[in-house]
Every structure is written in structure tokens, then in C-alpha cells.
Amino acid sequence: MRPYVSVFSHQKAGNSAAECEDANWPVVSTDEHLPLRIAAADGATDAVFSGLWARILVNSWGRKHLQFEDFATSISRKARVWRRLIKNRRLPWYVEEKAQSGSFAALVAVELHATGIWKAIACGDSCLFQIRDRKLIASFPISESRDFSNSPVLLSTSNAEQFRSEIRFDSGRWEPGDHLYLMTDALACWFLAQCEGGSVPWELMTEIALSQRIGFADWIADLREQNQIRNDDCTLVSVTLE
């Protein structure tokens, strides 16, 4: 089996694509062999160079530089990469001062195995959803829309101990025909609210991911115009296991 992975991202209204602080792995839509690694990360809006930190996290996961067993320790090593990349930049004093506090990002990362097992790790409010037979059978690490907040605990470049106790692990089984979705917080919150209201939002996401008759950016813009979703960077990683 070669799962098909579709990736989509759209920046906040009023921002350019270069200002998007979300990141995803893989970087582009592709057919992939198992085992497969996917990830979505959301850099904190009020932190400096958080998009860079989000990209470091997903790239490190995809290239197997982050492992389940020593995750917090590996994050500390990657934080040093972030600090090294910004060290030699010429920054205004106020940006340099803020950079001393580090940067922050939410991450959800998943590994799928040919044995039919998936394993996931998360810190923050980016989420994994699994759909089977038109039903939501897994929601990780958040399962209710009311649990999203403006102050989630995020992975930090400053102190691994700050988030060690907040790292969440989960696992499950996948079957042919399942769909897995990774989403950053604004989209994940909308998704769960739709489910709670009795809708089946994954049908629309399947249209976007497979037929692409609906453009992701246009769809997100419509949701914002209807006040159904916060004006935030939105990322979707869709895995079709057919």
C-alpha cells in the first residue's frame, strides 16, 4: 500500500504566504511508502521566529531526527539549531530582546507502520483525527472544541522541562479505507465544533484533498467570512489509506 498524502496551508487574512507560521511534513503532496511520517506544527503568533521553529520541528520529525523514546531531549537539541540560525542575524534591539525568551510552537506528529499500527505524539493544540466508515474514531490530543484556549502549553526553544509533562502519546490501528487528518488549531477547533453539531466535515475535506474541486484557500476564506473559524494560519495534512 502507498498512502496518498495531501498537504494544504493558508496564511492569516492580511498576511503574505511567507508570513505563515505553520509548517507541515511532507512539504508537498505525494505518494509515500510505509512506514510513513507526517506532522503539522503551529508557531505561536506572539513569539519571534516561530515559523522557523515550526519548520525545524516538522522537518526533524520527517527526517527521523526526533524519536518517541527521547523526544524532550531531542527537542532541546533542535532548540540549539534554532538559536544558531538566528544568532548571526542583524535584528532590531527589541526583536533581539524578545528572542532571548525563545520561541514556541504546537506540534502533532504521527508514524504509520505497515503492520496497521499508528503512533502519535503531540504538545499543544494541533490535532490528529481518524475517520473510518464515516465515523470519527480518534481525536488526539484534544477531543472537544471547548478545550481549545489562547494559552496552550507549547514546545519551547528555551526550556525542555517546561513542556516535558505536557507531551502526549497515543496509538491505534489503521485499516484500508481510513482517512487521517492533521490540523493546526483554528481548523481543528472548527472541525470538532462541526462534529459536535452533527455535521460530517471530513466529507468536504475529502473533496479538497482528493478531487481538489474546492480550493483550500478559497474554502478557508469563506469560513472566515462566515465567522465560522478564527483568522489564523490553517494547515491540513490528509492521508488517504486506500
Helices and strands as residue ranges (DSSP letters): E 4-10, G 17-19, E 22-25, E 30-31, E 36-43, H 50-62, H 71-87, H 93-99, E 104-112, E 117-123, E 127-132, E 135-140, G 145-147, E 155-156, G 160-162, G 164-166, E 168-173, E 179-183, H 185-196, H 201-206, I 207-211, H 216-225, E 234-240
